[in-house]
Amino acid sequence: MQPWKRIHTEDPIVEELQDNAEPLMKQIENAFILDGVLIKNETIGTAPVVINHGLERAPLGFIVVRRRGNQQVWDLQDDNKDPTKTLVLISGGDVEIDLWVF
């Protein structure tokens, strides 16, 4: 998400609009869960799976948004050697998932 940026103008209506919008836009920027990436069709199993998340920072968390089977999924981030680039997941059995990493 790109940060809120005001444009400088001499138009008082545009300035008033920006004044009113800025607090809301700052709240949206601070909603950390929106700063994420959707990863689709990953197969997770009983061996650790390393997923490149592309956030360029360590993720704060993840949400499984679609699970094509009845398996739990959890992370092994405490042992991850490169959390700024990857997410390490494991499951009780093979399952294909989509996840939101934020």
Number of C-alpha atoms within 10 A of each C-alpha: 8 6 10 14 9 12 9 9 9 8 8 9 10 14 15 11 10 16 12 11 13 15 12 11 14 12 10 16 16 11 9 11 16 13 17 18 15 14 17 14 13 14 17 24 18 13 13 15 18 17 14 15 22 16 16 11 13 17 19 11 13 17 13 16 12 13 17 12 11 10 16 15 19 15 17 13 16 8 9 15 11 14 18 15 17 21 24 22 20 20 18 14 16 18 20 16 19 17 17 19 22 19
